[in-house]
């Protein structure tokens, strides 16, 4: 694993820890101002950091905040761009009264700007039923 891959792995692990802690500032910390995200619930597409921030209101309304686990993480990086993909798990109660496990996929695209990694794209998905 090269230094860039190690940096990105730590960035993603810290992001997941920030979600578990409910720390919105830390969740947003390494995201580009013009991030584009595709998500499972509406809105399907969020453009810009303000729109991305609003998606977390919905997440925290329906998800158990202490569970946002990385089950498997793969990182590919060179000196300028990188992407990673992961199997993730949270607990959701958007369709039931009780929390139920929700396994989902995460894909993240990053760019190194001023020697810092910035998340440019984030995509969450679930398998089709």
C-alpha positions in Angstrom: 0.0 0.0 0.0 1.5 3.4 -1.0 1.3 6.6 1.1 -1.6 8.0 -0.9 -3.6 4.8 -0.3 -2.8 5.0 3.4 -3.9 8.6 3.6 -7.2 7.9 1.8 -7.9 4.9 4.0 -7.5 7.0 7.1 -9.6 9.8 5.6 -12.5 7.4 4.9 -12.1 5.7 8.3 -12.2 9.1 10.0 -15.3 10.1 7.9 -17.1 7.0 9.0 -16.1 7.7 12.7 -17.5 11.2 12.3 -20.8 9.8 11.1 -21.0 7.5 14.1 -20.3 10.5 16.3 -22.8 12.7 14.6 -20.1 15.3 14.0 -21.3 17.1 10.8 -18.3 19.4 10.6 -16.0 16.4 10.6 -18.2 14.6 8.1 -17.9 17.5 5.7 -14.2 18.2 6.4 -12.6 16.7 3.3 -15.4 17.2 0.8 -15.0 19.6 -2.2 -17.3 22.6 -2.2 -18.7 21.3 -5.5 -19.1 17.7 -4.5 -21.6 15.6 -6.5 -23.3 12.8 -4.6 -25.7 10.1 -5.6 -27.7 8.6 -2.8 -30.2 5.8 -2.1 -33.0 8.0 -0.7 -34.1 11.3 -2.3 -32.6 13.5 -3.4 -31.1 11.1 -5.9 -28.4 13.7 -6.8 -26.9 16.4 -4.6 -24.6 19.0 -6.0 -22.5 21.2 -3.8 -21.5 21.1 -0.2 -24.7 22.7 1.1 -26.9 20.1 -0.6 -24.6 17.3 0.6 -24.9 18.6 4.1 -28.7 18.5 4.0 -28.6 14.8 3.1 -27.2 14.1 6.6 -30.3 15.5 8.2 -32.3 12.7 6.6 -29.7 10.1 7.5 -29.7 11.1 11.2 -33.5 11.1 11.2 -33.8 7.4 10.2 -30.4 5.8 11.0 -29.0 4.5 14.2 -26.1 7.0 14.5 -23.6 4.7 16.3 -23.5 2.2 13.5 -21.8 3.2 10.2 -19.4 0.4 9.6 -16.9 -0.2 6.9 -17.0 -4.0 6.2 -14.5 -4.0 3.4 -12.5 -1.1 1.8 -10.5 -1.0 -1.4 -8.4 2.1 -2.3 -6.6 2.8 -5.6 -4.5 6.0 -5.8 -1.8 7.8 -7.7 -0.3 11.1 -6.8 -3.3 13.2 -8.2 -6.5 11.2 -8.2 -7.9 8.2 -6.4 -11.1 6.2 -5.9 -12.2 3.8 -3.3 -15.1 1.4 -2.9 -16.5 -0.3 0.2 -19.1 -2.6 1.6 -20.8 -0.7 4.4 -23.5 -1.3 7.1 -25.8 1.0 9.0 -29.1 0.4 10.8 -32.2 2.1 9.3 -35.8 2.6 10.4 -37.1 4.5 7.4 -39.5 1.7 6.4 -40.1 0.0 9.8 -40.5 1.1 13.5 -37.4 -0.8 14.5 -33.9 -0.5 13.2 -32.9 -3.1 10.6 -29.5 -3.7 9.1 -28.9 -2.0 5.8 -25.9 -3.1 3.8 -24.9 -0.7 1.2 -22.1 0.1 -1.3 -19.9 3.2 -1.2 -17.8 4.6 -4.0 -15.7 7.7 -3.5 -13.7 9.7 -6.0 -10.9 12.0 -4.7 -8.5 14.6 -6.1 -5.4 15.9 -4.5 -5.6 19.7 -4.2 -2.8 21.7 -2.6 -1.3 18.4 -1.3 -4.6 17.5 0.5 -7.1 14.8 -0.6 -10.6 16.2 -1.4 -13.7 14.1 -2.0 -15.2 15.2 -5.3 -17.7 12.4 -5.8 -19.6 10.1 -3.4 -22.1 7.4 -4.4 -24.1 5.2 -2.1 -26.2 2.3 -3.4 -28.0 -0.8 -2.4 -28.5 -4.0 -4.4 -31.6 -4.0 -6.6 -34.4 -6.2 -5.3 
